Amino acid sequence: MPDFKIYNKNCYGLTGISKHTIDALITDPPYGISYQNNEWDKALPDKKIWMDCLTVLKPGAFGAVFSSVRLMHRMMVNLEDSGFIIKDVLFWSYLNGMPKSRDVALDIDKELGVASKKVGAYKYVQGYKKHGAENYKTGKEKHILSPASEIGVQYKGSGLGIKPAYEPIILIQKPLEKKLSVAQNIIKYGTGALNLEETRLPYEKGEGKVGHNPHPKGRVAANIIRTDAIDDGYDKFFMVPKVRQHAEDFNHHPTLKPVALMQHLVKLLSRENQMVLDPFMGSGSTGLACVTLHRKFAGFEIDKTYFNIAKKRLKKG
């Protein structure tokens, strides 16, 4: 039976979790960027939650905290101010990110009171919805516009940002217990080191082993996680696909993370039968990764709808 405890309440205080009982922290908190204008993403979490997490984590325990490129530095300061050590930043890299921009030349036309020229039309279909061909037929038709003013023509195609191709995951660690070495901390608490063996990247079929002392299980996982292969002749990174929109018919969470990605992090930061905490559980991808990998899980989610989705997913295992 899956071993998990989930709470449909505010995570602040982590009520129900005892001090020094959590082996790893893995969470995808609000980014503070108002994603899709969701109210819960209007601001970064109060750093009190990171202090709470520090309290319940065992000394030496690692954590992985998702963030945004724009506010990653603020999140890192909050984590560091709360007592965590910043160890690294993992990059979940993908090629099919959507540029969050617009053609400012059309804004210039509007400002000058000039009607932009209609030069075509297209069907708008959002994301990776199922039944793509059907959606395309019924998709909303939009006009393709081209600037008409003299200044607008000069700035045609200009925008406000480049295409995003990665998402940062901040790797943190609670300090070891004072006066303990890494080995002593591990013996006492079972925490203090990354689980590199379980996350090694196996050699491809026919590939020769590399390095002066190659490991039979493959390479150590890198701090880059790729969604798409890049043919650079040495593309040996952990690969994980992005989630297709509504891949699970009952799960409509807008920032759903791939379970395979969460499994990779769970394996890296913990070991079988250890306890993983997610104070911003959402629809439960971290928890699902834990139960499939024989870890214990504790999660908090204030939204009743997402909590129920998480509960359903975890029970199914």
Phi and psi restraints in degrees (value plus and minus 20) as a CYANA .aco file:
   2 PRO   PHI     -78.4   -38.4
   2 PRO   PSI     120.3   160.3
   3 ASP   PHI    -128.5   -88.5
   3 ASP   PSI      77.8   117.8
   4 PHE   PHI    -167.8  -127.8
   4 PHE   PSI     134.3   174.3
   5 LYS   PHI    -152.0  -112.0
   5 LYS   PSI     101.9   141.9
   6 ILE   PHI    -144.7  -104.7
   6 ILE   PSI     127.0   167.0
   7 TYR   PHI    -146.0  -106.0
   7 TYR   PSI     106.0   146.0
   8 ASN   PHI    -110.8   -70.8
   8 ASN   PSI      51.8    91.8
   9 LYS   PHI    -181.6  -141.6
   9 LYS   PSI     150.3   190.3
  10 ASN   PHI     -79.5   -39.5
  10 ASN   PSI     117.5   157.5
  11 CYS   PHI     -98.5   -58.5
  11 CYS   PSI     -39.1     0.9
  12 TYR   PHI     -80.9   -40.9
  12 TYR   PSI     106.4   146.4
  13 GLY   PHI      76.2   116.2
  13 GLY   PSI     -42.8    -2.8
  14 LEU   PHI      27.3    67.3
  14 LEU   PSI      28.6    68.6
  15 THR   PHI     -76.6   -36.6
  15 THR   PSI     110.1   150.1
  16 GLY   PHI      81.7   121.7
  16 GLY   PSI     -30.4     9.6
  17 ILE   PHI    -127.1   -87.1
  17 ILE   PSI     105.7   145.7
  18 SER   PHI    -103.4   -63.4
  18 SER   PSI     138.6   178.6
  19 LYS   PHI     -82.2   -42.2
  19 LYS   PSI     122.7   162.7
  20 HIS   PHI      36.0    76.0
  20 HIS   PSI      22.5    62.5
  21 THR   PHI    -139.8   -99.8
  21 THR   PSI     -27.2    12.8
  22 ILE   PHI    -122.5   -82.5
  22 ILE   PSI     113.5   153.5
  23 ASP   PHI    -113.1   -73.1
  23 ASP   PSI     -42.6    -2.6
  24 ALA   PHI    -179.0  -139.0
  24 ALA   PSI     130.3   170.3
  25 LEU   PHI    -137.5   -97.5
  25 LEU   PSI     103.8   143.8
  26 ILE   PHI    -157.0  -117.0
  26 ILE   PSI      98.2   138.2
  27 THR   PHI    -173.2  -133.2
  27 THR   PSI     132.8   172.8
  28 ASP   PHI    -140.5  -100.5
  28 ASP   PSI      61.1   101.1
  29 PRO   PHI     -99.0   -59.0
  29 PRO   PSI     152.1   192.1
  30 PRO   PHI     -76.1   -36.1
  30 PRO   PSI     119.9   159.9
  31 TYR   PHI    -110.7   -70.7
  31 TYR   PSI     -34.3     5.7
  32 GLY   PHI      56.2    96.2
  32 GLY   PSI       4.4    44.4
  33 ILE   PHI    -135.4   -95.4
  33 ILE   PSI      -9.8    30.2
  34 SER   PHI      35.6    75.6
  34 SER   PSI      28.1    68.1
  35 TYR   PHI     -77.7   -37.7
  35 TYR   PSI     105.6   145.6
  36 GLN   PHI      28.9    68.9
  36 GLN   PSI       8.4    48.4
  37 ASN   PHI      42.0    82.0
  37 ASN   PSI       6.5    46.5
  38 ASN   PHI     -93.2   -53.2
  38 ASN   PSI     115.3   155.3
  39 GLU   PHI     -81.5   -41.5
  39 GLU   PSI     -57.2   -17.2
  40 TRP   PHI     -89.9   -49.9
  40 TRP   PSI     -30.9     9.1
  41 ASP   PHI    -128.7   -88.7
  41 ASP   PSI      -0.1    39.9
  42 LYS   PHI     -92.2   -52.2
  42 LYS   PSI     -45.8    -5.8
  43 ALA   PHI    -169.8  -129.8
  43 ALA   PSI     138.8   178.8
  44 LEU   PHI     -85.0   -45.0
  44 LEU   PSI     133.4   173.4
  45 PRO   PHI     -81.3   -41.3
  45 PRO   PSI     127.8   167.8
  46 ASP   PHI     -80.1   -40.1
  46 ASP   PSI     117.6   157.6
  47 LYS   PHI     -87.9   -47.9
  47 LYS   PSI     -24.4    15.6
  48 LYS   PHI     -77.5   -37.5
  48 LYS   PSI     -56.0   -16.0
  49 ILE   PHI     -83.8   -43.8
  49 ILE   PSI     -53.2   -13.2
  50 TRP   PHI     -93.5   -53.5
  50 TRP   PSI     -52.3   -12.3
  51 MET   PHI     -86.0   -46.0
  51 MET   PSI     -60.3   -20.3
  52 ASP   PHI     -81.7   -41.7
  52 ASP   PSI     -63.1   -23.1
  53 CYS   PHI     -82.9   -42.9
  53 CYS   PSI     -62.1   -22.1
  54 LEU   PHI     -78.9   -38.9
  54 LEU   PSI     -57.3   -17.3
  55 THR   PHI     -86.4   -46.4
  55 THR   PSI     -61.7   -21.7
  56 VAL   PHI    -105.6   -65.6
  56 VAL   PSI     -39.3     0.7
  57 LEU   PHI     -92.9   -52.9
  57 LEU   PSI     128.2   168.2
  58 LYS   PHI     -94.2   -54.2
  58 LYS   PSI     131.6   171.6
  59 PRO   PHI     -75.0   -35.0
  59 PRO   PSI     116.6   156.6
  60 GLY   PHI      66.3   106.3
  60 GLY   PSI     -26.9    13.1
  61 ALA   PHI     -86.4   -46.4
  61 ALA   PSI     125.2   165.2
  62 PHE   PHI    -118.4   -78.4
  62 PHE   PSI     139.4   179.4
  63 GLY   PHI    -161.1  -121.1
  63 GLY   PSI     134.4   174.4
  64 ALA   PHI    -149.4  -109.4
  64 ALA   PSI      99.7   139.7
  65 VAL   PHI    -142.1  -102.1
  65 VAL   PSI      95.4   135.4
  66 PHE   PHI     -89.2   -49.2
  66 PHE   PSI     130.4   170.4
  67 SER   PHI    -173.5  -133.5
  67 SER   PSI    -197.9  -157.9
  68 SER   PHI    -129.5   -89.5
  68 SER   PSI     135.8   175.8
  69 VAL   PHI     -80.3   -40.3
  69 VAL   PSI     -60.0   -20.0
  70 ARG   PHI     -89.3   -49.3
  70 ARG   PSI     -55.9   -15.9
  71 LEU   PHI    -139.5   -99.5
  71 LEU   PSI      -4.9    35.1
  72 MET   PHI     -77.5   -37.5
  72 MET   PSI     -59.8   -19.8
  73 HIS   PHI     -84.0   -44.0
  73 HIS   PSI     -56.9   -16.9
  74 ARG   PHI     -87.7   -47.7
  74 ARG   PSI     -62.3   -22.3
  75 MET   PHI     -82.2   -42.2
  75 MET   PSI     -60.6   -20.6
  76 MET   PHI     -85.6   -45.6
  76 MET   PSI     -59.8   -19.8
  77 VAL   PHI     -83.0   -43.0
  77 VAL   PSI     -64.2   -24.2
  78 ASN   PHI     -81.0   -41.0
  78 ASN   PSI     -62.1   -22.1
  79 LEU   PHI     -85.8   -45.8
  79 LEU   PSI     -63.1   -23.1
  80 GLU   PHI     -87.7   -47.7
  80 GLU   PSI     -62.0   -22.0
  81 ASP   PHI     -82.8   -42.8
  81 ASP   PSI     -46.4    -6.4
  82 SER   PHI    -102.2   -62.2
  82 SER   PSI     -27.3    12.7
  83 GLY   PHI      94.4   134.4
  83 GLY   PSI     -21.1    18.9
  84 PHE   PHI    -102.9   -62.9
  84 PHE   PSI     134.3   174.3
  85 ILE   PHI    -117.3   -77.3
  85 ILE   PSI     109.1   149.1
  86 ILE   PHI    -100.6   -60.6
  86 ILE   PSI      98.7   138.7
  87 LYS   PHI    -119.6   -79.6
  87 LYS   PSI     -55.3   -15.3
  88 ASP   PHI    -193.4  -153.4
  88 ASP   PSI     153.0   193.0
  89 VAL   PHI    -148.8  -108.8
  89 VAL   PSI      97.6   137.6
  90 LEU   PHI    -103.8   -63.8
  90 LEU   PSI     124.5   164.5
  91 PHE   PHI    -135.3   -95.3
  91 PHE   PSI      92.7   132.7
  92 TRP   PHI    -105.6   -65.6
  92 TRP   PSI      85.0   125.0
  93 SER   PHI    -121.9   -81.9
  93 SER   PSI     117.2   157.2
  94 TYR   PHI    -165.5  -125.5
  94 TYR   PSI     137.8   177.8
  95 LEU   PHI    -118.8   -78.8
  95 LEU   PSI     -34.8     5.2
  96 ASN   PHI    -127.1   -87.1
  96 ASN   PSI      14.9    54.9
  97 GLY   PHI     -89.2   -49.2
  97 GLY   PSI     131.9   171.9
  98 MET   PHI    -119.2   -79.2
  98 MET   PSI     104.5   144.5
  99 PRO   PHI     -81.1   -41.1
  99 PRO   PSI     110.1   150.1
 100 LYS   PHI    -115.5   -75.5
 100 LYS   PSI      57.4    97.4
 101 SER   PHI    -169.6  -129.6
 101 SER   PSI    -197.4  -157.4
 102 ARG   PHI    -175.3  -135.3
 102 ARG   PSI     144.8   184.8
 103 ASP   PHI     -99.9   -59.9
 103 ASP   PSI      84.7   124.7
 104 VAL   PHI     -88.0   -48.0
 104 VAL   PSI     -36.7     3.3
 105 ALA   PHI     -81.2   -41.2
 105 ALA   PSI     -52.8   -12.8
 106 LEU   PHI     -91.9   -51.9
 106 LEU   PSI     -52.0   -12.0
 107 ASP   PHI     -85.4   -45.4
 107 ASP   PSI     -57.5   -17.5
 108 ILE   PHI     -83.8   -43.8
 108 ILE   PSI     -64.1   -24.1
 109 ASP   PHI     -76.1   -36.1
 109 ASP   PSI     -67.6   -27.6
 110 LYS   PHI     -81.7   -41.7
 110 LYS   PSI     -61.7   -21.7
 111 GLU   PHI     -83.8   -43.8
 111 GLU   PSI     -54.4   -14.4
 112 LEU   PHI    -107.5   -67.5
 112 LEU   PSI     -24.1    15.9
 113 GLY   PHI      55.6    95.6
 113 GLY   PSI       5.4    45.4
 114 VAL   PHI    -124.6   -84.6
 114 VAL   PSI     112.6   152.6
 115 ALA   PHI     -96.9   -56.9
 115 ALA   PSI     102.9   142.9
 116 SER   PHI     -88.3   -48.3
 116 SER   PSI     131.6   171.6
 117 LYS   PHI    -102.3   -62.3
 117 LYS   PSI     116.3   156.3
 118 LYS   PHI    -105.7   -65.7
 118 LYS   PSI      98.2   138.2
 119 VAL   PHI    -137.5   -97.5
 119 VAL   PSI     -16.8    23.2
 120 GLY   PHI     149.7   189.7
 120 GLY   PSI    -191.7  -151.7
 121 ALA   PHI    -170.2  -130.2
 121 ALA   PSI     138.4   178.4
 122 TYR   PHI    -170.0  -130.0
 122 TYR   PSI     142.2   182.2
 123 LYS   PHI    -116.9   -76.9
 123 LYS   PSI     108.2   148.2
 124 TYR   PHI    -114.9   -74.9
 124 TYR   PSI     101.5   141.5
 125 VAL   PHI    -146.2  -106.2
 125 VAL   PSI     102.0   142.0
 126 GLN   PHI     -98.2   -58.2
 126 GLN   PSI     113.8   153.8
 127 GLY   PHI      36.6    76.6
 127 GLY   PSI    -162.4  -122.4
 128 TYR   PHI    -133.6   -93.6
 128 TYR   PSI      26.0    66.0
 129 LYS   PHI     -81.6   -41.6
 129 LYS   PSI     130.2   170.2
 130 LYS   PHI     -85.3   -45.3
 130 LYS   PSI     142.1   182.1
 131 HIS   PHI      36.8    76.8
 131 HIS   PSI      32.3    72.3
 132 GLY   PHI     -73.7   -33.7
 132 GLY   PSI     -63.9   -23.9
 133 ALA   PHI     -82.9   -42.9
 133 ALA   PSI     -61.9   -21.9
 134 GLU   PHI     -85.4   -45.4
 134 GLU   PSI     -62.2   -22.2
 135 ASN   PHI     -82.5   -42.5
 135 ASN   PSI     -56.4   -16.4
 136 TYR   PHI     -85.1   -45.1
 136 TYR   PSI     -58.9   -18.9
 137 LYS   PHI     -83.9   -43.9
 137 LYS   PSI     -57.7   -17.7
 138 THR   PHI    -119.0   -79.0
 138 THR   PSI     -18.0    22.0
 139 GLY   PHI     -82.8   -42.8
 139 GLY   PSI     136.4   176.4
 140 LYS   PHI     -92.6   -52.6
 140 LYS   PSI     108.6   148.6
 141 GLU   PHI    -100.1   -60.1
 141 GLU   PSI     112.9   152.9
 142 LYS   PHI    -145.2  -105.2
 142 LYS   PSI     130.4   170.4
 143 HIS   PHI    -102.6   -62.6
 143 HIS   PSI     123.6   163.6
 144 ILE   PHI    -113.3   -73.3
 144 ILE   PSI     101.3   141.3
 145 LEU   PHI    -131.2   -91.2
 145 LEU   PSI     131.6   171.6
 146 SER   PHI    -150.9  -110.9
 146 SER   PSI     120.4   160.4
 147 PRO   PHI     -83.0   -43.0
 147 PRO   PSI     126.9   166.9
 148 ALA   PHI    -133.9   -93.9
 148 ALA   PSI     -45.2    -5.2
 149 SER   PHI     -95.8   -55.8
 149 SER   PSI     139.6   179.6
 150 GLU   PHI     -82.4   -42.4
 150 GLU   PSI     -64.9   -24.9
 151 ILE   PHI     -89.2   -49.2
 151 ILE   PSI     -59.4   -19.4
 152 GLY   PHI     -77.8   -37.8
 152 GLY   PSI     -62.3   -22.3
 153 VAL   PHI     -80.8   -40.8
 153 VAL   PSI     -58.9   -18.9
 154 GLN   PHI     -83.3   -43.3
 154 GLN   PSI     -53.0   -13.0
 155 TYR   PHI    -122.8   -82.8
 155 TYR   PSI      -4.6    35.4
 156 LYS   PHI     -74.4   -34.4
 156 LYS   PSI     109.5   149.5
 157 GLY   PHI      64.5   104.5
 157 GLY   PSI     -25.4    14.6
 158 SER   PHI     -91.7   -51.7
 158 SER   PSI     124.4   164.4
 159 GLY   PHI    -157.1  -117.1
 159 GLY   PSI    -186.2  -146.2
 160 LEU   PHI    -136.7   -96.7
 160 LEU   PSI     -20.7    19.3
 161 GLY   PHI    -191.1  -151.1
 161 GLY   PSI     137.7   177.7
 162 ILE   PHI    -113.6   -73.6
 162 ILE   PSI     148.8   188.8
 163 LYS   PHI     -88.5   -48.5
 163 LYS   PSI     107.2   147.2
 164 PRO   PHI     -94.0   -54.0
 164 PRO   PSI     118.8   158.8
 165 ALA   PHI    -153.9  -113.9
 165 ALA   PSI     -11.9    28.1
 166 TYR   PHI    -175.3  -135.3
 166 TYR   PSI     140.0   180.0
 167 GLU   PHI    -147.4  -107.4
 167 GLU   PSI     107.5   147.5
 168 PRO   PHI    -100.8   -60.8
 168 PRO   PSI     123.5   163.5
 169 ILE   PHI    -146.0  -106.0
 169 ILE   PSI      93.0   133.0
 170 ILE   PHI    -100.9   -60.9
 170 ILE   PSI     101.9   141.9
 171 LEU   PHI    -114.2   -74.2
 171 LEU   PSI     101.0   141.0
 172 ILE   PHI    -146.4  -106.4
 172 ILE   PSI     146.1   186.1
 173 GLN   PHI    -165.8  -125.8
 173 GLN   PSI     118.7   158.7
 174 LYS   PHI     -96.0   -56.0
 174 LYS   PSI     116.2   156.2
 175 PRO   PHI     -76.5   -36.5
 175 PRO   PSI     130.3   170.3
 176 LEU   PHI     -82.6   -42.6
 176 LEU   PSI     139.3   179.3
 177 GLU   PHI     -81.5   -41.5
 177 GLU   PSI     119.4   159.4
 178 LYS   PHI     -75.8   -35.8
 178 LYS   PSI     118.9   158.9
 179 LYS   PHI      52.0    92.0
 179 LYS   PSI     -14.5    25.5
 180 LEU   PHI    -122.1   -82.1
 180 LEU   PSI     119.9   159.9
 181 SER   PHI     -98.6   -58.6
 181 SER   PSI     151.5   191.5
 182 VAL   PHI     -77.6   -37.6
 182 VAL   PSI     -67.0   -27.0
 183 ALA   PHI     -81.2   -41.2
 183 ALA   PSI     -63.8   -23.8
 184 GLN   PHI     -85.1   -45.1
 184 GLN   PSI     -58.3   -18.3
 185 ASN   PHI     -85.7   -45.7
 185 ASN   PSI     -62.0   -22.0
 186 ILE   PHI     -83.4   -43.4
 186 ILE   PSI     -63.6   -23.6
 187 ILE   PHI     -81.3   -41.3
 187 ILE   PSI     -58.1   -18.1
 188 LYS   PHI    -101.0   -61.0
 188 LYS   PSI     -60.7   -20.7
 189 TYR   PHI    -137.6   -97.6
 189 TYR   PSI     -36.5     3.5
 190 GLY   PHI      58.9    98.9
 190 GLY   PSI      -7.2    32.8
 191 THR   PHI    -151.2  -111.2
 191 THR   PSI     136.8   176.8
 192 GLY   PHI     113.7   153.7
 192 GLY   PSI     -26.1    13.9
 193 ALA   PHI    -162.1  -122.1
 193 ALA   PSI     128.0   168.0
 194 LEU   PHI     -97.5   -57.5
 194 LEU   PSI     127.0   167.0
 195 ASN   PHI    -107.6   -67.6
 195 ASN   PSI      54.9    94.9
 196 LEU   PHI     -89.4   -49.4
 196 LEU   PSI     -51.1   -11.1
 197 GLU   PHI     -81.9   -41.9
 197 GLU   PSI     -61.9   -21.9
 198 GLU   PHI     -96.7   -56.7
 198 GLU   PSI     -33.4     6.6
 199 THR   PHI    -133.7   -93.7
 199 THR   PSI      -5.8    34.2
 200 ARG   PHI     -82.1   -42.1
 200 ARG   PSI     128.0   168.0
 201 LEU   PHI    -115.2   -75.2
 201 LEU   PSI      92.6   132.6
 202 PRO   PHI     -84.3   -44.3
 202 PRO   PSI     132.0   172.0
 203 TYR   PHI     -87.4   -47.4
 203 TYR   PSI     126.1   166.1
 204 GLU   PHI     -95.7   -55.7
 204 GLU   PSI     138.9   178.9
 205 LYS   PHI     -78.6   -38.6
 205 LYS   PSI     105.8   145.8
 206 GLY   PHI      63.3   103.3
 206 GLY   PSI     -23.2    16.8
 207 GLU   PHI    -101.9   -61.9
 207 GLU   PSI     114.5   154.5
 208 GLY   PHI     -95.3   -55.3
 208 GLY   PSI     128.6   168.6
 209 LYS   PHI     -89.1   -49.1
 209 LYS   PSI     128.0   168.0
 210 VAL   PHI    -138.4   -98.4
 210 VAL   PSI     140.2   180.2
 211 GLY   PHI      71.2   111.2
 211 GLY   PSI     146.6   186.6
 212 HIS   PHI     -96.0   -56.0
 212 HIS   PSI     -41.8    -1.8
 213 ASN   PHI    -161.9  -121.9
 213 ASN   PSI      50.8    90.8
 214 PRO   PHI     -82.7   -42.7
 214 PRO   PSI     119.3   159.3
 215 HIS   PHI    -106.6   -66.6
 215 HIS   PSI     117.0   157.0
 216 PRO   PHI     -82.0   -42.0
 216 PRO   PSI     -43.4    -3.4
 217 LYS   PHI    -108.2   -68.2
 217 LYS   PSI     -29.8    10.2
 218 GLY   PHI      95.6   135.6
 218 GLY   PSI    -183.2  -143.2
 219 ARG   PHI    -102.2   -62.2
 219 ARG   PSI     136.5   176.5
 220 VAL   PHI     -90.4   -50.4
 220 VAL   PSI     116.5   156.5
 221 ALA   PHI     -81.2   -41.2
 221 ALA   PSI     122.3   162.3
 222 ALA   PHI    -111.5   -71.5
 222 ALA   PSI     154.0   194.0
 223 ASN   PHI    -108.0   -68.0
 223 ASN   PSI      -3.9    36.1
 224 ILE   PHI    -138.5   -98.5
 224 ILE   PSI     108.8   148.8
 225 ILE   PHI    -136.6   -96.6
 225 ILE   PSI     102.1   142.1
 226 ARG   PHI    -126.2   -86.2
 226 ARG   PSI     123.2   163.2
 227 THR   PHI    -110.9   -70.9
 227 THR   PSI     -53.7   -13.7
 228 ASP   PHI    -144.5  -104.5
 228 ASP   PSI     120.3   160.3
 229 ALA   PHI     -90.6   -50.6
 229 ALA   PSI     123.9   163.9
 230 ILE   PHI    -141.1  -101.1
 230 ILE   PSI      99.0   139.0
 231 ASP   PHI     -96.4   -56.4
 231 ASP   PSI      59.3    99.3
 232 ASP   PHI    -128.1   -88.1
 232 ASP   PSI     -11.8    28.2
 233 GLY   PHI      63.8   103.8
 233 GLY   PSI     -31.4     8.6
 234 TYR   PHI    -166.9  -126.9
 234 TYR   PSI      28.0    68.0
 235 ASP   PHI    -109.6   -69.6
 235 ASP   PSI      60.6   100.6
 236 LYS   PHI    -137.6   -97.6
 236 LYS   PSI      38.0    78.0
 237 PHE   PHI    -134.2   -94.2
 237 PHE   PSI     137.0   177.0
 238 PHE   PHI     -83.2   -43.2
 238 PHE   PSI     111.0   151.0
 239 MET   PHI    -129.6   -89.6
 239 MET   PSI     114.0   154.0
 240 VAL   PHI    -164.6  -124.6
 240 VAL   PSI     110.1   150.1
 241 PRO   PHI     -95.0   -55.0
 241 PRO   PSI     131.9   171.9
 242 LYS   PHI     -92.1   -52.1
 242 LYS   PSI     139.1   179.1
 243 VAL   PHI     -99.3   -59.3
 243 VAL   PSI     109.6   149.6
 244 ARG   PHI     -97.3   -57.3
 244 ARG   PSI     120.4   160.4
 245 GLN   PHI     -77.5   -37.5
 245 GLN   PSI     109.8   149.8
 246 HIS   PHI      37.3    77.3
 246 HIS   PSI      19.8    59.8
 247 ALA   PHI     -79.3   -39.3
 247 ALA   PSI     -54.5   -14.5
 248 GLU   PHI    -124.6   -84.6
 248 GLU   PSI     103.8   143.8
 249 ASP   PHI     -77.2   -37.2
 249 ASP   PSI     -51.2   -11.2
 250 PHE   PHI    -111.8   -71.8
 250 PHE   PSI     -22.8    17.2
 251 ASN   PHI    -131.0   -91.0
 251 ASN   PSI      88.7   128.7
 252 HIS   PHI    -134.1   -94.1
 252 HIS   PSI       1.6    41.6
 253 HIS   PHI     -82.0   -42.0
 253 HIS   PSI     111.1   151.1
 254 PRO   PHI     -93.2   -53.2
 254 PRO   PSI     -38.4     1.6
 255 THR   PHI    -142.5  -102.5
 255 THR   PSI      20.2    60.2
 256 LEU   PHI     -80.9   -40.9
 256 LEU   PSI     110.4   150.4
 257 LYS   PHI    -119.3   -79.3
 257 LYS   PSI     126.4   166.4
 258 PRO   PHI     -82.0   -42.0
 258 PRO   PSI     115.6   155.6
 259 VAL   PHI     -81.8   -41.8
 259 VAL   PSI     -56.0   -16.0
 260 ALA   PHI     -80.9   -40.9
 260 ALA   PSI     -57.7   -17.7
 261 LEU   PHI     -84.9   -44.9
 261 LEU   PSI     -65.5   -25.5
 262 MET   PHI     -86.8   -46.8
 262 MET   PSI     -54.3   -14.3
 263 GLN   PHI     -82.8   -42.8
 263 GLN   PSI     -60.7   -20.7
 264 HIS   PHI     -80.1   -40.1
 264 HIS   PSI     -65.1   -25.1
 265 LEU   PHI     -88.4   -48.4
 265 LEU   PSI     -60.4   -20.4
 266 VAL   PHI     -80.8   -40.8
 266 VAL   PSI     -63.7   -23.7
 267 LYS   PHI     -86.4   -46.4
 267 LYS   PSI     -56.7   -16.7
 268 LEU   PHI     -90.0   -50.0
 268 LEU   PSI     -58.1   -18.1
 269 LEU   PHI    -118.2   -78.2
 269 LEU   PSI     -29.7    10.3
 270 SER   PHI    -165.3  -125.3
 270 SER   PSI     158.1   198.1
 271 ARG   PHI    -150.9  -110.9
 271 ARG   PSI     144.7   184.7
 272 GLU   PHI     -72.2   -32.2
 272 GLU   PSI     119.7   159.7
 273 ASN   PHI      53.2    93.2
 273 ASN   PSI     -19.1    20.9
 274 GLN   PHI    -102.8   -62.8
 274 GLN   PSI     144.0   184.0
 275 MET   PHI    -122.2   -82.2
 275 MET   PSI     106.9   146.9
 276 VAL   PHI    -132.0   -92.0
 276 VAL   PSI     117.4   157.4
 277 LEU   PHI    -132.1   -92.1
 277 LEU   PSI     117.1   157.1
 278 ASP   PHI    -152.9  -112.9
 278 ASP   PSI      81.5   121.5
 279 PRO   PHI     -94.7   -54.7
 279 PRO   PSI     -33.2     6.8
 280 PHE   PHI    -144.1  -104.1
 280 PHE   PSI      51.0    91.0
 281 MET   PHI     -88.8   -48.8
 281 MET   PSI     -50.2   -10.2
 282 GLY   PHI      39.1    79.1
 282 GLY   PSI    -150.3  -110.3
 283 SER   PHI    -113.1   -73.1
 283 SER   PSI      -8.2    31.8
 284 GLY   PHI      72.0   112.0
 284 GLY   PSI       3.1    43.1
 285 SER   PHI     -84.0   -44.0
 285 SER   PSI     -58.6   -18.6
 286 THR   PHI     -83.6   -43.6
 286 THR   PSI     -64.7   -24.7
 287 GLY   PHI     -82.7   -42.7
 287 GLY   PSI     -60.9   -20.9
 288 LEU   PHI     -83.7   -43.7
 288 LEU   PSI     -60.3   -20.3
 289 ALA   PHI     -81.2   -41.2
 289 ALA   PSI     -59.2   -19.2
 290 CYS   PHI     -86.2   -46.2
 290 CYS   PSI     -68.2   -28.2
 291 VAL   PHI     -87.6   -47.6
 291 VAL   PSI     -50.2   -10.2
 292 THR   PHI     -96.0   -56.0
 292 THR   PSI     -37.8     2.2
 293 LEU   PHI    -129.5   -89.5
 293 LEU   PSI      -4.3    35.7
 294 HIS   PHI      42.3    82.3
 294 HIS   PSI      20.7    60.7
 295 ARG   PHI    -128.1   -88.1
 295 ARG   PSI     136.5   176.5
 296 LYS   PHI    -104.9   -64.9
 296 LYS   PSI     136.1   176.1
 297 PHE   PHI    -162.3  -122.3
 297 PHE   PSI     119.1   159.1
 298 ALA   PHI    -148.5  -108.5
 298 ALA   PSI     107.6   147.6
 299 GLY   PHI    -159.6  -119.6
 299 GLY   PSI     130.2   170.2
 300 PHE   PHI    -143.4  -103.4
 300 PHE   PSI     116.5   156.5
 301 GLU   PHI    -170.0  -130.0
 301 GLU   PSI     101.3   141.3
 302 ILE   PHI     -99.9   -59.9
 302 ILE   PSI     -47.3    -7.3
 303 ASP   PHI     -99.8   -59.8
 303 ASP   PSI     101.2   141.2
 304 LYS   PHI     -81.9   -41.9
 304 LYS   PSI     -59.9   -19.9
 305 THR   PHI     -83.1   -43.1
 305 THR   PSI     -68.8   -28.8
 306 TYR   PHI     -87.9   -47.9
 306 TYR   PSI     -55.5   -15.5
 307 PHE   PHI     -79.1   -39.1
 307 PHE   PSI     -64.7   -24.7
 308 ASN   PHI     -85.7   -45.7
 308 ASN   PSI     -56.5   -16.5
 309 ILE   PHI     -83.5   -43.5
 309 ILE   PSI     -65.6   -25.6
 310 ALA   PHI     -80.7   -40.7
 310 ALA   PSI     -64.0   -24.0
 311 LYS   PHI     -79.7   -39.7
 311 LYS   PSI     -63.5   -23.5
 312 LYS   PHI     -83.7   -43.7
 312 LYS   PSI     -63.5   -23.5
 313 ARG   PHI     -85.5   -45.5
 313 ARG   PSI     -62.2   -22.2
 314 LEU   PHI     -90.0   -50.0
 314 LEU   PSI     -56.0   -16.0
 315 LYS   PHI     -86.6   -46.6
 315 LYS   PSI     -56.4   -16.4
 316 LYS   PHI     -89.3   -49.3
 316 LYS   PSI     -48.8    -8.8
